[in-house]
Amino acid sequence: MSEIIPHWLSKRANLSPENTALELVDGSNITFLELHKKSVQMANKIAALGVAKGTHLGILSANNLNMVYILHAVSYLGAVGVLLNTRLSDDEINYQLQDAEVSILITDEENSNRQLQVNESYSYDEVNKQTEVQTVLQKELNLAQPFTIIYTSGTTGFPKGVVHTYGNHWWSAISSALNLGLEKNDKWLISLPLFHVSGLSTLMKSVMYGMPIYLMKKFDVDLVHDAIMRKEVTIVSVVTLMMQRLMEKLNSESYPRTLRCFLLGGGPAPKILLEKAKDKNIPVFQSYGMTETTSQIATLSAQDALDKIGSAGKPLLPAELEIKNPGIDGVGEIIVKGPMVTEGYYKNEAANEQTLVNGWLHTGDLGYLDDAGYLYVVDRRTDLIISGGENIYPSEIENALVKLPEIEEAGVIGVADETWGEVPVAYVVLNEPVSETDILLNLGKQLAKYKLPKEIIFIKEMPRNASNKLVRNKLKDIT
């Protein structure tokens, strides 16, 4: 029998009606009662557009209040929110719209004129002008019921829709609280996109904890710095690039004692950065997680940060983590299990059979556990490039490159970059002459800007093994 709980926003509005739910950069606040009322109104407005239980509603938006209301409205109607990355190209978004069977799309004004293939599309302005239709709203949440779908690139280059249930979000919040603890004065800053699982999961934590969120449209080092220094922010979710910029901004100053946690995702931080943080008494919690685990599933405590450089920590209390088929060096595939782990990808049985085996999620990442049980990630999804916190799969860029008639073969690797951590570099074998400029111009029509190679290197032959498979790690040896 499925677990049923009261609707978490309705419950929170009843328990803490006057407490702040959202704080904005302009100084305005939204209470939990106001958030509840606005979200119910939004539910009635999108119901007028035909959104109902089971509807797959696409949401293409940067962080703002309307997006927050829409997300909660989805939960009141029992619809499924398909969160779309605004940085993707139209072709990439159209693939996800079709794959997720999105029937209605809601966008912010900045994305309302994009060439997207969907039956119905509305901007926030158009939605807010709708007359409310009184409809039956969910008073309870079935933890087994799907709530959101977020796409993650697969190693084949084809994105996969990760289905998150209410239970996944619930247990992600519980796991985080058991690790970080909860304090009465907690205020969590979100500058990461709500269409990413990190931002979304934190938004859900706010309602479950009764904790205010300091919501920003996007990361701005000056605004984040100001919020930490003057707005009593206690927790900030960051990737390494954000942390580097914040440390540069901090310079000789120190953060107030109200800051109790930088929750760092997107790969281990460089030792020098962690040492700077320690000198400044900044607690950094490194974490390991992915879209499939509804955010973090393992976390390194701040006191272990310098003793366990490069470690992603230990699995959170409700989670299990093992290394499958370890070699002599102890390195094997990281597999995880727990109530925060997705039950599967949307209508992708082949990927489900390969990735989810007997309840265990096979991450594709290689890592090992030390004698004390701390996780070290050796290769994040083997060839994955992490650039400024964004995941980039070489195969996706390679597939786009070989679509060009002038290119016979392509191989992509990540190379170190002081600003972004890593950037993609492409190696190509040509059928006929073509310039780097023309290649990038064509790629720009297929791929998001952050996925474009920072350099195109022309070579005569791709390095391959006996099975004729591309050996990417040998590309960097070609001169």
C-alpha positions as a printed Julia matrix, in Angstrom:
479×3 Matrix{Float64}:
   0.0    0.0     0.0
   1.35   3.42   -0.99
   2.19   5.94    1.69
  -0.09   8.98    1.8
   0.78  12.27    3.51
  -1.05  15.61    3.73
  -0.19  18.03    0.93
   3.05  19.5     2.2
   2.38  23.12    1.22
  -1.15  23.1     2.67
   0.22  21.58    5.85
   3.05  24.08    6.09
   0.65  27.0     5.49
  -1.41  25.69    8.41
   1.55  25.14   10.72
   3.55  28.28    9.93
   1.26  30.69    8.07
   3.16  33.9     8.87
   6.66  32.49    8.52
   8.68  33.58    5.5
   8.72  31.07    2.65
  10.56  33.13    0.03
  12.78  36.16    0.27
  13.72  38.02   -2.9
  16.68  40.17   -3.83
  14.47  43.27   -3.91
  13.74  42.79   -0.2
  10.16  41.51   -0.58
   8.95  38.43    1.3
   6.29  35.79    0.67
   4.83  33.94    3.66
   3.86  30.27    3.54
   0.19  31.24    3.67
   0.65  33.64    0.74
   2.6   30.96   -1.14
  -0.26  28.51   -0.57
  -2.9   30.96   -1.77
  -0.9   32.02   -4.86
  -0.17  28.4    -5.77
  -3.83  27.42   -5.46
  -4.8   30.37   -7.65
  -2.2   29.3   -10.18
  -3.57  25.75  -10.07
  -7.04  27.03  -10.9
  -5.68  29.17  -13.75
  -3.69  26.39  -15.43
  -6.68  24.08  -14.9
  -8.54  26.5   -17.18
  -5.92  25.71  -19.84
  -6.6   22.0   -19.56
  -3.93  20.96  -17.06
  -5.3   18.08  -14.99
  -4.14  14.98  -13.13
  -1.57  13.16  -15.23
  -0.97  16.06  -17.65
   2.67  16.42  -18.62
   3.23  20.17  -18.25
   6.45  21.58  -19.69
   8.04  24.42  -17.71
  10.7   26.5   -19.49
  11.78  29.28  -17.19
  14.51  30.99  -15.23
  14.02  31.25  -11.46
  11.14  33.52  -10.47
   7.99  33.57   -8.35
   5.73  32.41  -11.19
   7.87  29.31  -11.62
   7.57  28.55   -7.9
   3.77  28.94   -8.05
   3.58  26.73  -11.14
   5.59  23.95   -9.48
   3.32  23.89   -6.45
   0.25  24.2    -8.69
   1.37  21.04  -10.48
   1.34  19.22   -7.13
  -2.19  20.45   -6.35
  -3.51  19.18   -9.68
  -1.61  15.88   -9.71
   0.03  16.84  -13.01
   3.68  16.07  -13.83
   6.08  18.98  -14.26
   8.67  18.5   -17.01
  11.46  20.94  -16.18
  13.39  22.2   -19.19
  16.84  23.75  -19.23
  16.62  27.26  -20.7
  20.22  27.01  -21.91
  19.43  24.23  -24.37
  18.91  24.84  -28.07
  15.42  24.65  -29.6
  16.25  21.26  -31.14
  17.33  19.87  -27.77
  14.19  21.14  -26.05
  11.95  19.83  -28.84
  13.43  16.35  -28.37
  12.57  16.47  -24.66
   9.08  17.85  -25.28
   8.32  14.98  -27.63
  10.0   12.3   -25.53
   8.17  13.38  -22.36
   4.85  13.67  -24.2
   4.37  17.27  -23.12
   0.98  18.59  -24.21
   1.11  22.08  -22.69
   4.16  24.32  -22.22
   4.47  27.34  -19.92
   7.41  29.71  -20.36
   8.77  32.9   -18.91
   8.67  35.94  -21.18
  12.33  35.56  -22.21
  11.65  32.14  -23.74
   8.14  32.74  -25.09
   9.21  33.32  -28.72
  11.33  30.22  -29.19
  10.52  27.82  -32.04
   9.19  24.92  -30.02
   7.0   22.06  -31.19
   4.18  21.65  -28.71
   0.38  21.69  -29.0
  -0.16  24.63  -26.67
   2.28  27.18  -25.28
   1.6   30.04  -22.86
   3.74  32.73  -21.28
   3.34  33.63  -17.62
   1.51  36.81  -18.67
  -1.01  34.75  -20.62
  -1.44  32.3   -17.76
  -1.98  35.02  -15.18
  -4.73  36.57  -17.32
  -6.76  33.35  -17.21
 -10.0   33.22  -15.25
  -9.73  30.73  -12.42
 -11.67  27.5   -12.77
 -12.63  25.95   -9.46
 -11.32  22.42   -9.57
 -10.72  19.57   -7.14
  -7.23  19.94   -5.72
  -5.13  17.26   -4.1
  -5.39  17.45   -0.32
  -2.98  14.54    0.04
   0.15  13.36   -1.73
   0.77   9.77   -2.69
   4.52   9.31   -2.24
   4.58   6.81   -5.11
   3.01   9.31   -7.53
   5.23  11.0   -10.17
   5.77  14.71   -9.56
   8.56  15.88  -11.87
  10.65  14.8   -14.85
  14.13  16.24  -15.38
  16.3   15.23  -18.31
  19.86  14.07  -17.98
  22.18  13.26  -20.87
  22.94   9.59  -21.33
  26.24   8.07  -22.35
  24.72   7.36  -25.77
  24.14  11.07  -26.23
  20.35  10.75  -25.99
  18.8   12.55  -23.01
  16.75  10.47  -20.58
  13.79  11.71  -18.56
  14.35  10.99  -14.86
  11.0   10.54  -13.1
  10.91  11.85   -9.53
   8.07  10.83   -7.25
   6.85  12.79   -4.25
   8.57  10.12   -2.18
  11.91  10.78   -3.88
  11.67  14.47   -2.98
  10.45  13.66    0.55
  13.32  11.3     1.3
  15.87  13.65   -0.28
  14.74  16.31    2.18
  14.78  13.92    5.14
  18.26  12.66    4.22
  19.64  16.18    3.93
  18.16  17.21    7.29
  19.65  14.17    9.0
  23.05  15.13    7.58
  23.11  18.93    7.83
  20.7   19.28   10.74
  18.01  21.93   11.02
  18.32  25.21   12.89
  15.62  27.75   13.67
  17.43  30.54   11.84
  18.19  28.56    8.67
  17.8   30.38    5.37
  18.93  28.56    2.21
  20.1   30.58   -0.79
  19.14  29.23   -4.22
  20.95  30.71   -7.21
  21.18  27.37   -9.04
  18.36  26.9   -11.56
  15.11  25.38  -10.32
  15.1   23.26  -13.49
  18.16  21.47  -12.06
  17.53  18.87   -9.38
  19.68  20.73   -6.84
  17.57  23.89   -7.02
  14.27  22.0    -7.21
  15.03  19.72   -4.28
  15.96  22.71   -2.1
  12.69  24.43   -2.99
  10.83  21.35   -1.79
  12.93  21.23    1.39
  11.74  24.75    2.2
   8.13  23.63    2.47
   8.93  20.46    4.4
  11.24  22.21    6.86
   9.33  25.48    7.17
  12.58  27.19    6.1
  12.84  30.41    4.08
  14.51  30.37    0.69
  16.49  33.34   -0.54
  15.63  33.05   -4.25
  17.78  34.51   -7.0
  17.18  34.46  -10.75
  20.75  33.25  -11.33
  24.16  33.28   -9.72
  25.55  36.78   -9.28
  28.67  36.92   -7.15
  27.92  40.42   -5.81
  24.33  39.57   -4.86
  25.27  36.23   -3.26
  28.08  37.87   -1.33
  25.73  40.58   -0.11
  23.12  38.0     0.94
  25.68  36.08    3.0
  27.09  39.24    4.58
  23.84  41.08    5.27
  20.8   38.85    4.82
  21.64  36.15    7.4
  21.81  33.36    4.83
  22.96  30.17    6.58
  23.27  27.63    3.71
  24.36  28.17    0.11
  24.33  25.55   -2.64
  27.34  26.02   -4.93
  29.48  24.39   -7.57
  33.26  24.88   -7.59
  33.19  27.8   -10.03
  30.72  29.71   -7.83
  32.81  29.04   -4.75
  35.97  30.25   -6.46
  34.29  33.52   -7.43
  32.88  34.0    -3.94
  36.31  33.44   -2.38
  37.8   36.03   -4.74
  35.03  38.46   -3.82
  35.51  37.84   -0.1
  39.2   38.71   -0.43
  40.45  39.75    3.04
  37.0   39.88    4.62
  35.35  37.09    6.59
  31.81  35.77    6.43
  29.58  36.25    9.49
  28.99  33.32   11.83
  25.45  33.01   10.49
  26.85  31.14    7.46
  27.07  27.5     8.49
  27.37  25.62    5.2
  28.5   25.75    1.6
  26.95  22.63    0.07
  29.3   21.88   -2.81
  28.28  19.71   -5.75
  29.47  19.14   -9.3
  32.72  17.35   -8.46
  35.45  17.54   -5.79
  36.95  20.94   -5.06
  40.67  21.66   -5.59
  42.78  21.33   -2.43
  43.94  24.94   -2.58
  40.33  26.15   -2.6
  39.44  24.01    0.43
  42.5   25.28    2.27
  41.42  28.87    1.62
  37.97  28.02    2.92
  39.42  26.5     6.07
  41.58  29.6     6.66
  38.4   31.66    6.42
  36.46  29.28    8.7
  34.02  28.54    5.88
  32.43  25.09    6.36
  32.37  23.27    3.02
  30.32  20.09    2.64
  31.35  18.29   -0.55
  28.65  16.03   -1.97
  28.03  13.36   -4.59
  24.72  13.05   -6.34
  22.93  13.19   -9.66
  19.53  13.79  -11.14
  18.68  10.11  -10.62
  19.26  10.42   -6.84
  17.16  13.6    -6.46
  20.31  15.58   -5.53
  22.94  14.49   -2.99
  23.23  10.88   -1.86
  26.7   11.08   -0.26
  28.26  14.02    1.57
  31.62  14.87    3.09
  31.46  16.71    6.38
  33.26  20.03    6.74
  35.63  18.74    9.45
  36.86  16.02    7.05
  37.3   18.31    4.05
  41.08  18.66    4.27
  41.8   15.18    5.63
  39.79  13.58    2.85
  40.72  15.76   -0.12
  38.89  14.58   -3.23
  36.37  12.5    -1.3
  32.61  12.81   -1.76
  32.08  11.55    1.78
  29.76   8.82    3.01
  26.25   7.84    1.93
  23.44   9.62    3.76
  21.55   7.71    6.44
  18.71   6.18    4.33
  21.09   5.48    1.41
  23.31   2.56    0.52
  26.42   2.7    -1.64
  28.67  -0.06   -2.94
  31.52  -0.49   -5.4
  30.66  -3.14   -7.98
  33.39  -5.44   -9.33
  36.35  -3.56   -7.82
  39.75  -4.14   -9.4
  43.06  -4.64   -7.64
  43.15  -0.9    -6.9
  39.65  -1.07   -5.43
  38.13   0.96   -8.24
  34.8   -0.2    -9.63
  31.39   1.12  -10.62
  29.53   3.13   -7.99
  26.06   1.73   -7.36
  23.55   3.29   -4.97
  20.22   2.46   -3.43
  17.69   4.33   -1.34
  14.24   5.92   -1.25
  15.54   9.09   -2.91
  16.65   7.13   -6.0
  14.4    7.31   -9.06
  12.42   4.23  -10.01
  13.23   4.8   -13.65
  13.43   6.88  -16.81
  10.24   7.87  -18.59
   9.25   5.25  -21.19
  12.82   4.01  -21.58
  12.82   0.35  -20.63
  16.21  -0.3   -22.23
  17.86   2.31  -20.01
  15.91   1.11  -16.96
  17.02  -2.49  -17.45
  20.63  -1.42  -17.85
  20.74   1.15  -15.04
  18.35  -0.14  -12.36
  19.11  -3.7   -11.28
  17.47  -5.27   -8.19
  16.82  -1.86   -6.71
  20.38  -0.64   -7.26
  21.16   2.35   -9.49
  24.25   1.69  -11.6
  25.65   5.19  -11.88
  28.28   4.55  -14.54
  30.72   6.45  -12.33
  33.95   4.79  -11.25
  35.15   5.14   -7.69
  36.44   3.43   -4.57
  35.91   3.42   -0.81
  38.82   3.91    1.56
  39.25   1.86    4.74
  36.96   4.23    6.64
  34.18   4.01    4.05
  34.72   7.38    2.36
  33.84   7.53   -1.33
  36.31   8.75   -3.95
  35.02   9.32   -7.49
  37.71   8.48  -10.03
  35.83   9.16  -13.27
  32.47  10.82  -13.15
  30.42   8.77  -15.56
  33.69   7.82  -17.2
  33.96  10.48  -19.89
  31.64  13.1   -18.44
  32.86  16.69  -18.67
  31.76  18.95  -15.8
  32.0   22.57  -16.9
  30.9   25.19  -14.39
  28.62  22.65  -12.74
  26.94  21.64  -16.01
  27.24  18.04  -17.19
  28.47  17.63  -20.77
  28.7   14.23  -22.45
  31.35  13.95  -25.2
  29.14  11.57  -27.21
  26.42  14.22  -27.52
  28.87  16.68  -29.09
  30.38  13.92  -31.25
  26.93  13.01  -32.58
  26.34  16.63  -33.51
  29.74  16.91  -35.2
  29.35  13.87  -37.44
  26.03  15.2   -38.69
  28.08  17.74  -40.65
  28.85  16.32  -44.13
  32.47  17.51  -43.99
  33.27  15.52  -40.84
  33.94  11.78  -41.03
  34.78  11.09  -37.38
  34.82  13.04  -34.13
  36.1   12.58  -30.61
  35.6   14.93  -27.65
  37.4   15.15  -24.33
  37.44  17.54  -21.4
  40.54  19.59  -20.67
  41.33  21.52  -17.51
  40.27  25.15  -17.42
  40.99  27.65  -14.63
  37.58  29.3   -14.91
  35.17  26.46  -15.7
  36.99  23.46  -14.24
  36.8   21.66  -17.56
  35.89  22.6   -21.14
  35.21  20.35  -24.15
  37.79  20.08  -26.93
  36.93  18.29  -30.18
  39.18  16.21  -32.44
  37.86  15.67  -35.98
  38.75  13.69  -39.1
  37.51  15.46  -42.24
  35.97  14.22  -45.5
  36.54  17.59  -47.08
  37.91  20.96  -45.94
  35.89  23.05  -43.49
  36.93  25.82  -41.14
  36.67  25.77  -37.34
  34.42  28.83  -37.57
  31.94  27.06  -39.86
  31.91  23.95  -37.65
  31.13  25.99  -34.54
  28.5   27.99  -36.42
  26.68  24.77  -37.37
  27.08  23.27  -33.89
  25.55  26.4   -32.38
  22.28  25.5   -34.1
  22.22  22.05  -32.47
  23.76  22.49  -29.04
  23.63  24.8   -26.05
  26.43  27.36  -25.95
  28.13  25.77  -22.94
  28.47  22.48  -24.86
  30.34  24.03  -27.8
  34.0   22.9   -28.05
  36.49  25.55  -27.01
  38.85  24.25  -29.67
  38.62  22.09  -32.81
  41.73  20.02  -33.53
  42.06  18.47  -37.01
  43.66  15.02  -37.06
  44.16  12.28  -39.69
  43.06   9.24  -37.67
  41.14   8.48  -34.48
  42.83   6.31  -31.8
  40.9    3.05  -31.56
  41.27  -0.27  -29.74
  41.12  -3.82  -31.09
  37.33  -3.67  -31.05
  37.48  -0.51  -33.18
  36.11   1.57  -30.33
  37.29   5.15  -29.89
  39.85   5.48  -27.07
  39.18   9.01  -25.87
  41.94   9.16  -23.29
  44.52   8.82  -26.1
  43.21  11.88  -27.94
  45.12  14.27  -25.7
  48.39  12.54  -26.69
  47.89  13.44  -30.35
  49.86  16.49  -31.38
